[in-house]
Amino acid sequence: MDCALFIVSNIDHEVLKKMLYSIASETVKEKVSSYEDFSRFSCKYFTIYIETEDITSIDFVRKV
């Protein structure tokens, strides 16, 4: 199953990637391997790909 998660933050991309890696490591309490400077990390339960490039708009998510 593929899922998409959009995160809007003022935190620097590199800092945010390391924070997400840390959260994943603490949550699964097992080895999480990182690749491509924390742009991809995985464990036996999941793989997370982080794209910080050109996302045109997430306005469809921001319904008030």
N, C-alpha and C positions, 0 to 999 in steps of 0.2 A: 504494500500500500504506500502510495506517495502522498505526502502532505506538504502544504506550503504555509509558512509562518512569516508574516511581515512585521518587522520591528522598527519602530520609528524612535530614534533617540538622538540626543545631542552629543552623546559619548563618541569619542574617536573610534573609527572602525576597528583599528588594531586592538584597542583596549576592550571593546565590546566582544570581539572574537575570543579573546583570552578569558573574559568573564564567562561567556557561554560554555567554553571548554571546562572551566573550573566547576561551574554548576553541574554540568553533565557528569564529571568525574565524581563529585560528591554524591550525586543522586544514585548512580548505579553501583557505587562502592567497588568497582572493578577497574581494570586497566582500560583506559581510553587512549587510543593512539591518535596523534594529530599529524596532518599532512599539509603541505603547501602553505606553510606559515599560518596555521590554524584556520585556513579556509575550508578545511574538511577534517572532521574527526569522527572516529567510529569506535564501537565496542561490539560485543556479541549481540546486543539488542537493537542497535540502530546505527545509521550513518547520517551525519548532518553535513550538508554542503552550504556554505555561506557565500552569498553573492552580494558584493557591495557596489557593483557596477550599475549601470543605467537602468533603473526601474522607472518607467515613464510616469506612472501615477498609481497611488493606492487610494484615491478619493472614493472609490466604490466601497471601501471598507469603513470609511468615516461617516456613516449615516448617523445623524443625531436624532 
